[in-house]
Structure formats: C-alpha cells, structure tokens
Amino acid sequence: MQTLKRIFNPNALRQWIVVFLAGLVVLTTTACGTAQAALPTGNSSGSTNNPATASNEGMYPHKDTDMDTSGADAKADRMIRQAEQRIQENIDKPIPQRYGDAAQDVGQSAKEAVKNIGKSTQRAADNAAENARGAVNGAANTVDRLAPNQPKS
C-alpha cells in the first residue's frame, strides 16, 4: 500500500506533468519557429546579400562575417612596410657599422666589470685583514682572561 501511495503521490505526479508540458512547449516552439526561414533559399554561393532575405535570418540576425577590417589591414600593411625598410637599411650598412654599437656596448660593459672586480677584490682583502686583526685581538683577550697571573711576553 505504501508503494502505491508513493507512485501516485500528487506532488510527484504534478512534477512529472510540468516536465512533460515544458518539453512539449520546447519541442513545438523549436519545430514551428522562424528557424526554417534561416535556411538558404537556393543561392548557389551560399551567401545572402539581399536585404529582403537578411531580415528573415531567424533567431540570430547578426553575422560575424560582416566586420570592417580595413583599419586592421592598413595597420598590418604599414607595419610590414616599416619592417622591410628597417631590414633594408641594415643590409645597406657595412658590417662594422651594423654591429659597431653593440661591440662598443660590450667593450664598455667589460671595462666596468674589470673595475668592479678590482674594487671587490680590494674590499675583500681589507675585510680579511680586519677580520685577522680582530681574531688576534680576540685571542689575546681570551688568553688574558684565562690566565690573568701569567707574565705578558
């Protein structure tokens, strides 16, 4: 008896009826809507440029293929021309002139690196000498503390 009550529950039956009716509405609106008007009308090229048929495009009247790309095309052409000009200018220069600036920059960087290495080496030597003096003084102070009655030599 409980099983029959669960099967014929009014709430569950109502939910099944709502789902069925919603599916029926979706099916009829899809099948009988304006989507059939969006089919090609026998134009062999597949494109519809006629304004009379463009208004019957169905659910999505906007076409992505109708974008104006002339600005982007002009910019791309300009960038290609500028790149070709730069390449041509570099080809016309002699090789030492092409790479002269880079060679000078590398030479300058090497000179600065040598100066920095020299300064770093001097600084490291000074620090080592100072640490050695501090170690000697620390050792002497430690000896004095451990043996206060010993004569100093």
Steps between C-alpha positions, in 0.01 A plus 500: 500500500785734580650433158179600325480817704855587401432434130176696489623781721325821384819708533709259292223468241475879475879527449492241220215685326692831520813342350297339221321827413828697504655250260197521275522882491872490416441244226219695334674840514819355355329305225247766403707815558678731254811282484380357169515846342877507566563214255668595170253575223680325218775757453790301359773711665352458845512870587193719538568860413140581420358736767156340463631162614737646758206601722377137514817359651318343789619507854847652440483780241860616558773356283857482621633512146377856437776669704697793364868400516640771276664683793674186625609410146645848446690482830640155414614623157667804658683285755621265226632793294682645804661164580615460141646852506694428820633177351604681183674778697699242699598311186629820338732576796844345510549222755720698745244778506213254553664338800723788610262631763450156648875438507560833674232416757658161568844658533371763742326234708820295516701802619246573771504133608880509532479816714232343718704180543803705604297696756337182632838328534646797689196512727527125570872534585428790737224300670727196536777713656253662740360158596852367561580797726174443687577130542850574636361759744220263603748218559722729709202611709396137551850404614507798740167397651599137543842564642494838677810428717732399216770742397445662161764438244 
